[in-house]
Amino acid sequence: MKQSGLKVSFYLKKSEMSDDGLCPVMGRINVGRYSEAAFSAKLSASPKAWMLGRATGKSAASREINRQLDEIRASALSVYQELSAVRMGVTADDVKCQIQGMAFGQETLMGYFSTFIENFAKRVGVNRVHGTLKSYNYTYKCLATFLETEYKLSDIPFTAIDRSFIDKYDIYLRTQRRLATSTVGFHTTRLKMIVSEAITDGIITADPFAGYEAEKPQREQKFLTSEELHRIMTTPLHDSRLYHVRDLFLFSCYTGIPYGDMCLLTEDNLETVEDGTVWIRSSRKKTKVEYEIPLLELPLRIIEKYRGMAPEGKLLPMYSNSTLNAYLKRIAKICGIERRLVYHCGRHTYATEITLAHGVPLETVSRMLGHNRITTTQIYAKVTDDKIGTDTQNLDSRIASRFTVAI
């Protein structure tokens, strides 16, 4: 068979004839004029029933040999086309390794990804959350569309994935899907996670992501400054629903508790210790990591204001997240805050403006936020360092004209 630069032929290795007169059937792959690789077809045939690379005769044994040879040819062509679709310079050895791997159940990207998602789904509600499962499913569908659109394939061997494949996927997401930079990073990060799992499992050894760095979107400040927070606390809103949403948002600003965890809190999560301080003790919905937060005066007042008003014994009467964000948009406009304001900004504000910026140690903040790695909390610390630098520059400009000394 010869197609698209590929030739597959078969011959008998007569030097290794067995006592019963059978010879091993060998295959030879040629790609172009100079790339050649030989392999065992794992079959045996008699020289008397062999001609021009095929078994002769109408016996069941001859028909079975030819059927398996046809399967090997078809597999070699399929592998060559798949490899050629994603990279240049495919060699005969590349094809040989792939078809030999297929004989031992070689892993493919989409097959492995599908198994990963199935296993992940079993852990939802234990130590994984449904939202993350949805994100993996989203990336899986996007990757499947990419393979079909760019290569006319439904799957691809893991070993065919290289840096050029990653770059093409990145470009596809940006140009044909017209996704935002942050969303492109979302999908490539998920794919990188799957590749890392495959490396850990010994399926591949080289990391195709080596040297790849996703373009990072311009960082948007997600926490409120003290001045913005003061505006939200003091600006008249003239609407009971807006005041309700403001209180829920301020509760997050002063506790760092995200929306999903807020919805789970009940009076049972409150604990008063010996010195009279009231604490919230619970665990993160997303990671199951325990957290404990001493309550400041403002969240205590909010709890008291809404005590007994929430259904099913919940701590506070919550709106849906989308409703909260819609009302927060109105509040931001009323308060003259021009950037996007969503409920999760409260958690960032607690981490930066309320705690780290006021000298609370990083380790303490990490525990109160329920982070399972302090490196996650260090992201907030970096933002705070940037803020300190900016504030110091502003301070320098303010005092330069007021204080002078001859040096």
C-alpha positions as CSV (number, residue, x, y, z in Angstrom):
1,M,0.0,0.0,0.0
2,K,1.3,3.4,-0.9
3,Q,-0.6,6.6,-0.1
4,S,0.5,10.1,0.8
5,G,4.2,9.1,0.9
6,L,3.5,6.0,2.9
7,K,4.3,2.4,1.7
8,V,3.6,-0.7,3.8
9,S,4.8,-4.1,2.5
10,F,5.1,-7.6,4.0
11,Y,7.7,-10.4,3.5
12,L,8.7,-13.7,5.1
13,K,11.8,-14.0,7.3
14,K,13.0,-17.3,5.9
15,S,16.2,-17.3,7.9
16,E,14.0,-18.1,11.0
17,M,11.9,-20.9,9.6
18,S,10.5,-23.1,12.3
19,D,10.6,-26.9,12.4
20,D,7.1,-27.1,11.0
21,G,8.1,-25.0,7.9
22,L,6.5,-21.7,8.9
23,C,8.3,-18.3,8.7
24,P,7.7,-15.1,10.6
25,V,5.7,-12.5,8.7
26,M,7.6,-9.1,8.8
27,G,6.3,-5.7,7.8
28,R,8.2,-2.9,6.3
29,I,7.1,0.8,6.5
30,N,8.6,3.3,4.0
31,V,7.9,7.0,4.3
32,G,9.4,8.9,1.4
33,R,12.6,7.6,-0.1
34,Y,14.8,7.5,2.9
35,S,12.8,6.6,6.0
36,E,12.3,2.9,6.6
37,A,11.4,0.7,9.6
38,A,10.8,-3.1,9.9
39,F,8.5,-4.8,12.4
40,S,7.1,-8.2,13.2
41,A,3.5,-8.7,12.2
42,K,3.1,-11.4,14.9
43,L,2.1,-13.9,12.2
44,S,3.6,-17.0,10.5
45,A,3.1,-18.4,7.0
46,S,4.5,-21.1,4.8
47,P,6.7,-20.0,1.9
48,K,4.6,-22.4,-0.2
49,A,1.5,-20.4,0.4
50,W,3.0,-16.9,0.1
51,M,3.3,-14.6,-2.9
52,L,3.8,-10.9,-3.4
53,G,3.4,-10.0,0.2
54,R,0.2,-12.0,0.8
55,A,-0.9,-15.5,1.8
56,T,-2.2,-17.5,-1.2
57,G,-4.9,-20.2,-1.3
58,K,-8.5,-20.2,-0.1
59,S,-7.9,-21.9,3.3
60,A,-9.2,-20.3,6.5
61,A,-5.7,-19.8,7.7
62,S,-4.7,-17.9,4.5
63,R,-7.8,-15.7,4.7
64,E,-7.1,-14.9,8.4
65,I,-3.5,-13.9,7.7
66,N,-4.6,-11.6,4.8
67,R,-7.3,-10.1,7.0
68,Q,-4.8,-9.2,9.7
69,L,-2.3,-7.8,7.2
70,D,-5.1,-5.6,5.8
71,E,-5.8,-4.4,9.4
72,I,-2.1,-3.5,9.9
73,R,-2.0,-1.6,6.6
74,A,-5.2,0.3,7.5
75,S,-3.8,1.1,11.0
76,A,-0.5,2.3,9.5
77,L,-2.2,4.6,7.1
78,S,-4.5,6.0,9.8
79,V,-1.6,6.6,12.1
80,Y,0.4,8.3,9.4
81,Q,-2.5,10.6,8.5
82,E,-3.1,11.5,12.1
83,L,0.6,12.2,12.8
84,S,1.0,14.2,9.6
85,A,-2.1,16.3,10.4
86,V,-0.5,17.6,13.6
87,R,3.2,17.8,12.7
88,M,5.7,17.8,9.9
89,G,8.5,15.2,9.2
90,V,6.7,12.0,10.3
91,T,9.1,9.1,10.0
92,A,8.6,5.4,9.4
93,D,9.8,4.8,13.0
94,D,7.0,7.1,14.2
95,V,4.4,5.0,12.4
96,K,5.9,1.8,13.6
97,C,5.9,2.9,17.3
98,Q,2.3,4.0,17.0
99,I,0.9,0.8,15.5
100,Q,2.9,-1.3,17.9
101,G,1.5,0.8,20.7
102,M,-2.0,0.3,19.4
103,A,-1.5,-3.4,19.7
104,F,-1.0,-2.9,23.4
105,G,-3.9,-0.5,23.9
106,Q,-2.0,2.8,23.5
107,E,-3.8,5.7,25.2
108,T,-5.3,8.5,23.1
109,L,-5.9,12.1,24.2
110,M,-9.8,12.1,24.1
111,G,-10.1,8.6,25.5
112,Y,-7.8,9.4,28.4
113,F,-9.6,12.8,28.9
114,S,-13.0,11.0,29.0
115,T,-11.8,8.5,31.6
116,F,-10.4,11.4,33.7
117,I,-13.8,13.2,33.6
118,E,-15.6,9.9,34.6
119,N,-13.3,9.5,37.6
120,F,-13.6,13.1,38.5
121,A,-17.4,12.9,38.5
122,K,-17.2,10.1,41.1
123,R,-15.4,12.5,43.5
124,V,-18.0,15.3,43.2
125,G,-19.5,15.9,46.6
126,V,-16.5,14.2,48.3
127,N,-13.5,16.3,47.5
128,R,-14.4,17.9,44.2
129,V,-17.2,20.3,43.1
130,H,-19.7,20.2,40.2
131,G,-18.5,23.6,38.9
132,T,-15.0,22.2,38.2
133,L,-16.5,19.1,36.6
134,K,-18.4,21.4,34.3
135,S,-15.3,23.3,33.3
136,Y,-13.5,20.0,32.3
137,N,-16.5,19.0,30.2
138,Y,-16.4,22.4,28.6
139,T,-12.8,22.0,27.7
140,Y,-13.4,18.4,26.5
141,K,-16.1,19.6,24.0
142,C,-13.9,22.5,22.9
143,L,-10.9,20.2,22.3
144,A,-13.1,17.7,20.4
145,T,-14.4,20.5,18.1
146,F,-10.7,21.6,17.5
147,L,-9.7,18.1,16.4
148,E,-12.6,17.8,14.1
149,T,-12.3,21.3,12.6
150,E,-8.5,21.3,12.2
151,Y,-7.6,17.7,11.6
152,K,-10.9,15.9,10.7
153,L,-10.2,13.5,13.6
154,S,-12.2,12.4,16.6
155,D,-9.2,11.4,18.6
156,I,-5.4,11.5,18.5
157,P,-2.6,9.4,20.1
158,F,-1.0,11.0,23.1
159,T,2.4,10.7,21.6
160,A,1.4,12.8,18.6
161,I,0.9,15.8,20.8
162,D,3.8,18.2,20.6
163,R,4.4,21.9,21.0
164,S,3.1,22.7,17.6
165,F,-0.2,21.0,18.5
166,I,-0.5,23.2,21.6
167,D,0.3,26.4,19.6
168,K,-2.3,25.5,17.0
169,Y,-4.9,24.9,19.7
170,D,-4.1,28.3,21.2
171,I,-4.5,30.0,17.9
172,Y,-7.7,28.2,17.2
173,L,-9.2,29.3,20.4
174,R,-8.2,33.0,19.8
175,T,-9.1,33.2,16.1
176,Q,-11.8,30.8,15.2
177,R,-13.6,30.6,18.6
178,R,-12.8,34.3,19.3
179,L,-12.4,33.6,23.0
180,A,-11.1,36.1,25.4
181,T,-7.5,35.8,26.6
182,S,-8.6,34.7,30.0
183,T,-10.8,32.0,28.5
184,V,-8.0,30.7,26.3
185,G,-5.8,30.4,29.4
186,F,-8.7,28.5,31.1
187,H,-8.8,25.9,28.3
188,T,-5.0,25.5,27.9
189,T,-4.6,25.1,31.6
190,R,-7.2,22.3,31.7
191,L,-5.4,20.6,28.8
192,K,-2.1,21.0,30.5
193,M,-3.6,19.3,33.6
194,I,-4.6,16.3,31.5
195,V,-1.2,16.1,29.9
196,S,0.5,16.3,33.4
197,E,-1.7,13.4,34.5
198,A,-0.6,11.4,31.5
199,I,3.0,12.1,32.3
200,T,2.5,11.0,35.9
201,D,0.9,7.8,34.6
202,G,3.9,7.1,32.4
203,I,1.9,7.4,29.1
204,I,4.2,10.0,27.7
205,T,7.6,11.2,28.9
206,A,8.1,14.5,27.2
207,D,6.0,17.5,28.1
208,P,4.5,19.2,25.0
209,F,3.8,22.3,27.1
210,A,7.5,22.8,27.7
211,G,8.3,26.4,26.7
212,Y,4.6,27.3,26.2
213,E,3.3,30.2,28.2
214,A,-0.2,31.4,27.7
215,E,-0.8,35.1,27.2
216,K,-2.0,36.6,30.4
217,P,-4.8,39.1,30.4
218,Q,-4.3,42.4,32.0
219,R,-4.8,42.0,35.7
220,E,-8.0,43.5,36.9
221,Q,-8.1,44.7,40.5
222,K,-10.7,42.6,42.2
223,F,-10.6,44.1,45.7
224,L,-12.1,47.4,46.8
225,T,-9.9,50.2,48.1
226,S,-10.7,51.6,51.6
227,E,-12.2,54.7,49.9
228,E,-14.5,52.6,47.7
229,L,-15.5,50.4,50.6
230,H,-16.3,53.5,52.7
231,R,-18.5,54.8,49.8
232,I,-20.5,51.6,49.7
233,M,-21.0,51.7,53.5
234,T,-22.1,55.3,53.6
235,T,-23.8,56.2,50.3
236,P,-27.7,56.3,50.6
237,L,-29.3,53.7,48.3
238,H,-33.0,54.5,48.8
239,D,-34.1,50.9,48.1
240,S,-34.6,48.1,50.7
241,R,-33.3,45.4,48.3
242,L,-30.1,47.3,47.6
243,Y,-29.5,47.8,51.3
244,H,-30.1,44.0,51.7
245,V,-27.6,43.2,49.0
246,R,-25.1,45.8,50.4
247,D,-25.3,44.1,53.8
248,L,-24.6,40.6,52.3
249,F,-21.7,42.0,50.3
250,L,-20.2,43.8,53.3
251,F,-20.5,40.5,55.3
252,S,-18.3,38.9,52.6
253,C,-15.9,41.9,52.7
254,Y,-15.5,41.5,56.5
255,T,-15.3,37.7,56.6
256,G,-13.9,36.6,53.2
257,I,-16.6,33.9,52.8
258,P,-17.5,33.3,49.1
259,Y,-21.1,32.9,47.9
260,G,-21.2,29.1,47.8
261,D,-20.1,28.8,51.4
262,M,-22.4,31.6,52.5
263,C,-25.4,29.7,51.3
264,L,-24.5,26.8,53.6
265,L,-23.9,28.7,56.8
266,T,-26.4,28.2,59.7
267,E,-26.5,29.3,63.3
268,D,-24.7,26.1,64.2
269,N,-21.6,27.5,62.5
270,L,-21.4,30.2,65.1
271,E,-19.3,29.6,68.2
272,T,-18.6,31.9,71.1
273,V,-15.2,31.3,72.8
274,E,-14.2,32.1,76.4
275,D,-13.2,35.7,75.7
276,G,-16.6,36.4,74.2
277,T,-15.4,36.5,70.6
278,V,-17.8,34.9,68.1
279,W,-16.3,32.7,65.5
280,I,-17.6,31.1,62.3
281,R,-16.3,27.6,61.9
282,S,-17.0,25.6,58.7
283,S,-15.4,24.0,55.7
284,R,-15.1,25.1,52.1
285,K,-17.7,23.7,49.8
286,K,-15.1,23.6,47.0
287,T,-12.2,21.9,48.7
288,K,-13.6,20.6,52.1
289,V,-10.8,22.5,53.8
290,E,-11.8,23.7,57.2
291,Y,-11.7,27.4,58.0
292,E,-12.4,29.5,61.1
293,I,-13.0,33.3,61.2
294,P,-13.3,35.6,64.3
295,L,-16.2,38.0,63.5
296,L,-15.6,41.7,63.6
297,E,-18.3,44.1,64.8
298,L,-19.9,44.8,61.4
299,P,-20.7,41.1,60.4
300,L,-22.0,40.6,64.0
301,R,-24.4,43.5,63.5
302,I,-25.5,42.1,60.1
303,I,-26.2,38.7,61.6
304,E,-28.3,40.3,64.3
305,K,-30.2,42.5,61.8
306,Y,-31.3,39.5,59.7
307,R,-31.6,36.9,62.5
308,G,-34.5,34.5,62.0
309,M,-35.3,35.9,58.5
310,A,-33.5,33.2,56.4
311,P,-35.3,30.0,55.5
312,E,-34.3,26.5,56.8
313,G,-32.2,27.9,59.6
314,K,-29.7,29.5,57.3
315,L,-27.5,32.3,58.8
316,L,-28.5,35.0,56.3
317,P,-31.2,35.4,53.7
318,M,-29.3,35.1,50.4
319,Y,-30.3,36.0,46.9
320,S,-29.1,34.0,43.9
321,N,-25.5,34.9,42.8
322,S,-26.7,36.4,39.5
323,T,-29.3,38.5,41.4
324,L,-26.7,39.7,43.8
325,N,-24.3,40.7,41.0
326,A,-27.1,42.5,39.1
327,Y,-27.9,44.6,42.2
328,L,-24.2,45.2,43.0
329,K,-23.9,46.6,39.5
330,R,-26.5,49.2,40.4
331,I,-24.9,49.9,43.8
332,A,-21.5,50.5,42.1
333,K,-23.1,53.0,39.7
334,I,-24.8,54.8,42.6
335,C,-21.6,54.9,44.6
336,G,-19.5,56.1,41.6
337,I,-17.4,52.9,41.3
338,E,-16.6,52.5,37.7
339,R,-15.1,49.1,37.5
340,R,-17.0,45.8,37.6
341,L,-18.3,44.9,41.1
342,V,-19.4,41.3,41.8
343,Y,-20.0,39.4,45.0
344,H,-16.7,37.6,44.9
345,C,-14.9,41.0,45.2
346,G,-15.8,40.8,48.8
347,R,-13.5,37.8,49.4
348,H,-10.6,39.6,47.7
349,T,-11.3,42.8,49.7
350,Y,-11.2,40.8,52.9
351,A,-7.9,39.2,51.9
352,T,-6.2,42.4,50.9
353,E,-7.7,45.5,52.3
354,I,-9.1,44.1,55.6
355,T,-6.4,41.7,56.6
356,L,-3.1,41.7,54.8
357,A,-2.9,45.4,54.3
358,H,-3.4,45.8,58.1
359,G,-0.6,43.5,59.1
360,V,-2.4,40.2,59.6
361,P,0.2,37.4,58.9
362,L,-0.1,35.5,55.6
363,E,-0.4,32.2,57.4
364,T,-3.4,33.4,59.4
365,V,-5.1,34.8,56.4
366,S,-4.6,31.6,54.5
367,R,-6.3,29.6,57.3
368,M,-9.2,32.0,57.6
369,L,-9.8,31.8,53.8
370,G,-9.7,28.0,53.9
371,H,-6.9,27.8,51.4
372,N,-5.2,24.4,51.2
373,R,-2.0,25.9,49.9
374,I,-0.4,29.1,51.1
375,T,0.8,29.8,47.6
376,T,-2.9,30.6,46.8
377,T,-2.9,33.2,49.5
378,Q,0.4,34.6,48.3
379,I,-1.4,35.9,45.2
380,Y,-3.3,38.3,47.5
381,A,0.0,39.3,49.2
382,K,1.5,40.2,45.8
383,V,-1.4,42.4,45.0
384,T,-1.0,44.0,48.5
385,D,2.7,44.6,47.8
386,D,1.8,46.4,44.6
387,K,-0.7,48.5,46.4
388,I,1.7,49.4,49.1
389,G,4.2,50.6,46.4
390,T,1.5,52.7,44.7
391,D,0.3,54.2,48.0
392,T,3.9,55.0,49.0
393,Q,4.4,56.8,45.7
394,N,1.2,58.8,46.3
395,L,2.4,59.6,49.8
396,D,5.7,60.9,48.5
397,S,4.0,63.2,46.0
398,R,1.7,64.5,48.8
399,I,4.4,65.3,51.3
400,A,7.1,66.5,49.0
401,S,5.7,70.0,48.8
402,R,5.0,70.2,52.5
403,F,8.3,69.1,54.0
404,T,11.6,70.4,52.8
405,V,15.1,70.2,54.3
406,A,18.5,71.4,53.2
407,I,20.8,68.4,52.7
